[in-house]
């Protein structure tokens, strides 16, 4: 299966170098490369297409590429390529799996691609059907069909069953998001990924945000952030 790779880059020399290195590095995968150079064009393209991998510069002709994530759901892993190192934290909070500082060489690129290669499609791509979770000293294999939502508390990630069971899972919220069917699960904010069937009611509140009531219930208010509210409503209507 040919990999579909989007490159969001406004500098011609950087695009030329990356294209040549990717073509050589991924020759066996026969990649299909698409190049865009603005935030606006990237948002429009991503609303209609689902690439397998994205390379993204930070500074574009019409703004900062991180604005893209506020306007459209991005489920593909992203490798950021930039001359600036002060956006690394934001990058890794927005699907970032690697952060390459320009100018980088083929070895740097190979290492970055190696991090995401296992996430790229095979001839028979599948989402996770179960997760290994912990409770006390015990382990349990938990089917995805039994999961209501995932929630991050401090530095620990929990998974909550539809019947109310709560377990620790060794992963990150960003990592979990790539393993779930996006038709069934949505990351509403930086703390929660919810299954569509776990949503029992919704209420519009201030500044365009949405308050969500989940089953099983949770003591903390679950608020869809302002940046993700429109995407959330689009997801519900698919």
Secondary structure, 3 states (H helix, E strand, C coil): CCCEEEEECCCHHHHHHHHHHHHHHCHHHCCEEEEECCHHHHHHHHHHCCCCEEEECCEECCEEHHHHHHCCCCCCEEEEEECCCCCHHHHHCCCEEEEEECCCCHHHHHHHHHHHHCCCCCCCCCCCCEEEEEECCEEEEEEHHHEEEEEEECCEEEEEECCCCEEECCCCHHHHHCCCCCCCEEECCCCEEEEHHHEEEEEECHHHCEEEEECCCCCCCEEECHHHHHHHHHHHCC
